[in-house]
Amino acid sequence: MSAGKALGAALGAVGLMVAAVLVLLSRGGGDQARSPAIQSNRPVASSTNPTPKPATTTPSPAPTRTVLPADQITVEVLNGTSRSGLARSTGKKISDAGYRLMKVGNSTTRFAKSTIFYQPGRRGEALALQKDFPEFTVLRQSSATGGAILRVVIGSDYP
């Protein structure tokens, strides 16, 4: 190959690379801060077929359940200690605070911590009872609440 043809091929390759860089820059593919010598005051033509943007959907808020007032919250009180009469006296306190007492009895299991068990979706009612009776330090969701919205089990930590 002659020197002239080699030089022509090299210049052609350089020309193609310069053209490719200019095309990329005109499409926003380059960083103008890195190549300030290549600037254009011409507006970049917008595409006739813009890229469709994904549809944005606003998720609907989860329905919030209203916390029932105390007189609509049913409570079962169980004594999880060996102290006699504790469920009865605690049940009376809970009833006097306006809650609907469903059952008072003894737990078949001993509890170290006084616990409020609540039906699924009824954490708000458990928190309301806990606010009135902070000595119940543990909250647990359970579908086994004896038919009541809340089941209170008195533990050995109960005052």
Contacts in CASP RR format, 6 or more apart in sequence:
PFRMAT RR
TARGET T0000
AUTHOR 0000-0000-0000
METHOD contacts of the structure
MODEL  1
MSAGKALGAALGAVGLMVAAVLVLLSRGGGDQARSPAIQSNRPVASSTNP
TPKPATTTPSPAPTRTVLPADQITVEVLNGTSRSGLARSTGKKISDAGYR
LMKVGNSTTRFAKSTIFYQPGRRGEALALQKDFPEFTVLRQSSATGGAIL
RVVIGSDYP
21 38 0 8 1.000
22 38 0 8 1.000
24 30 0 8 1.000
25 32 0 8 1.000
25 35 0 8 1.000
25 38 0 8 1.000
26 40 0 8 1.000
26 44 0 8 1.000
27 44 0 8 1.000
28 44 0 8 1.000
32 38 0 8 1.000
32 39 0 8 1.000
65 121 0 8 1.000
65 122 0 8 1.000
67 124 0 8 1.000
67 125 0 8 1.000
67 127 0 8 1.000
67 128 0 8 1.000
68 125 0 8 1.000
68 149 0 8 1.000
70 97 0 8 1.000
70 98 0 8 1.000
70 99 0 8 1.000
70 128 0 8 1.000
70 132 0 8 1.000
71 98 0 8 1.000
71 99 0 8 1.000
71 100 0 8 1.000
72 100 0 8 1.000
73 99 0 8 1.000
73 100 0 8 1.000
73 125 0 8 1.000
73 128 0 8 1.000
73 129 0 8 1.000
73 149 0 8 1.000
73 150 0 8 1.000
74 99 0 8 1.000
74 100 0 8 1.000
74 101 0 8 1.000
74 102 0 8 1.000
74 147 0 8 1.000
74 148 0 8 1.000
74 149 0 8 1.000
74 150 0 8 1.000
75 91 0 8 1.000
75 94 0 8 1.000
75 99 0 8 1.000
75 100 0 8 1.000
75 101 0 8 1.000
75 102 0 8 1.000
75 129 0 8 1.000
75 148 0 8 1.000
75 149 0 8 1.000
75 150 0 8 1.000
75 151 0 8 1.000
75 152 0 8 1.000
76 102 0 8 1.000
76 103 0 8 1.000
76 104 0 8 1.000
76 145 0 8 1.000
76 146 0 8 1.000
76 147 0 8 1.000
76 148 0 8 1.000
76 150 0 8 1.000
76 151 0 8 1.000
76 152 0 8 1.000
77 87 0 8 1.000
77 90 0 8 1.000
77 91 0 8 1.000
77 94 0 8 1.000
77 101 0 8 1.000
77 103 0 8 1.000
77 104 0 8 1.000
77 105 0 8 1.000
77 151 0 8 1.000
77 152 0 8 1.000
77 154 0 8 1.000
78 87 0 8 1.000
78 104 0 8 1.000
78 105 0 8 1.000
78 106 0 8 1.000
78 107 0 8 1.000
78 151 0 8 1.000
78 152 0 8 1.000
78 153 0 8 1.000
78 154 0 8 1.000
79 85 0 8 1.000
79 86 0 8 1.000
79 87 0 8 1.000
79 90 0 8 1.000
79 105 0 8 1.000
79 106 0 8 1.000
79 107 0 8 1.000
79 153 0 8 1.000
79 154 0 8 1.000
80 86 0 8 1.000
80 106 0 8 1.000
80 107 0 8 1.000
80 109 0 8 1.000
80 110 0 8 1.000
80 111 0 8 1.000
80 153 0 8 1.000
80 154 0 8 1.000
80 155 0 8 1.000
80 156 0 8 1.000
81 110 0 8 1.000
81 111 0 8 1.000
81 154 0 8 1.000
81 155 0 8 1.000
81 156 0 8 1.000
81 158 0 8 1.000
82 110 0 8 1.000
86 154 0 8 1.000
86 158 0 8 1.000
87 104 0 8 1.000
87 105 0 8 1.000
87 106 0 8 1.000
87 154 0 8 1.000
88 104 0 8 1.000
88 105 0 8 1.000
90 152 0 8 1.000
90 154 0 8 1.000
90 158 0 8 1.000
91 101 0 8 1.000
91 104 0 8 1.000
91 152 0 8 1.000
93 133 0 8 1.000
94 101 0 8 1.000
94 129 0 8 1.000
94 133 0 8 1.000
94 152 0 8 1.000
95 101 0 8 1.000
97 132 0 8 1.000
97 133 0 8 1.000
99 129 0 8 1.000
102 146 0 8 1.000
102 147 0 8 1.000
102 148 0 8 1.000
103 146 0 8 1.000
103 148 0 8 1.000
107 153 0 8 1.000
110 155 0 8 1.000
110 156 0 8 1.000
111 153 0 8 1.000
111 154 0 8 1.000
111 155 0 8 1.000
111 156 0 8 1.000
112 155 0 8 1.000
112 156 0 8 1.000
112 157 0 8 1.000
113 137 0 8 1.000
113 138 0 8 1.000
113 155 0 8 1.000
113 157 0 8 1.000
114 135 0 8 1.000
114 136 0 8 1.000
114 137 0 8 1.000
114 138 0 8 1.000
114 152 0 8 1.000
114 153 0 8 1.000
114 154 0 8 1.000
114 155 0 8 1.000
114 157 0 8 1.000
114 158 0 8 1.000
115 136 0 8 1.000
115 137 0 8 1.000
115 138 0 8 1.000
115 139 0 8 1.000
115 140 0 8 1.000
115 152 0 8 1.000
115 153 0 8 1.000
115 155 0 8 1.000
116 126 0 8 1.000
116 129 0 8 1.000
116 130 0 8 1.000
116 136 0 8 1.000
116 138 0 8 1.000
116 139 0 8 1.000
116 140 0 8 1.000
116 150 0 8 1.000
116 151 0 8 1.000
116 152 0 8 1.000
117 126 0 8 1.000
117 140 0 8 1.000
117 141 0 8 1.000
117 142 0 8 1.000
117 144 0 8 1.000
117 145 0 8 1.000
117 150 0 8 1.000
117 151 0 8 1.000
117 152 0 8 1.000
117 153 0 8 1.000
118 124 0 8 1.000
118 125 0 8 1.000
118 126 0 8 1.000
118 139 0 8 1.000
118 140 0 8 1.000
118 141 0 8 1.000
118 142 0 8 1.000
118 145 0 8 1.000
118 149 0 8 1.000
118 150 0 8 1.000
118 151 0 8 1.000
119 141 0 8 1.000
119 142 0 8 1.000
119 143 0 8 1.000
119 145 0 8 1.000
119 149 0 8 1.000
119 150 0 8 1.000
120 141 0 8 1.000
120 143 0 8 1.000
121 141 0 8 1.000
122 149 0 8 1.000
122 150 0 8 1.000
123 139 0 8 1.000
123 141 0 8 1.000
125 149 0 8 1.000
125 150 0 8 1.000
126 139 0 8 1.000
126 150 0 8 1.000
127 139 0 8 1.000
129 136 0 8 1.000
129 150 0 8 1.000
129 152 0 8 1.000
130 136 0 8 1.000
130 139 0 8 1.000
133 152 0 8 1.000
135 157 0 8 1.000
135 158 0 8 1.000
135 159 0 8 1.000
136 152 0 8 1.000
137 157 0 8 1.000
142 151 0 8 1.000
144 151 0 8 1.000
145 151 0 8 1.000
END
